[in-house]
Structures are given as structure tokens and as C-alpha cells.
């Protein structure tokens, strides 16, 4: 057993220190940031794929 903040805990992972606990609002913000980052990665990937496809078409036009 661990004694912290005036309470006994069976596992140290169950100790919740308010200064380091993520609130629901902060979780929502982190989720939004992660979603926006994923959307940006997908958009960048799509732009690179489109550029590669255009390059392929241009190279085929030069060959023929």
C-alpha cells in the first residue's frame, strides 16, 4: 500500500494528483488537436499522391 496526499492506495497508478490530471475539457482539446493533425497528414498525403500522378502523366507524354 502507498500513502500519498493523506490517503492509502493499493496501486501507485491509482494515485490521482490534481495538478497532473487531465480534465475533460483538456481531453477534448487534445482530441481535436489530434484529429486536426490527422486531417493535415491525410491532406498532405493526397497532395503528394496527386503530384506523383501528374508527374507520371507528364513523363508518359514526353515518352510518346
Residue, then its C-alpha position, 0 to 999 in steps of 0.5 A: x500500500x502507498x500513502x500519498x496526499x493523506x490517503x492509502x492506495x493499493x496501486x501507485x497508478x491509482x494515485x490521482x494528483x490534481x495538478x497532473x490530471x487531465x480534465x475533460x475539457x483538456x481531453x477534448x482539446x487534445x482530441x481535436x488537436x489530434x484529429x486536426x493533425x490527422x486531417x493535415x497528414x491525410x491532406x498532405x498525403x493526397x497532395x503528394x499522391x496527386x503530384x506523383x500522378x501528374x508527374x507520371x502523366x507528364x513523363x508518359x507524354x514526353x515518352x510518346 
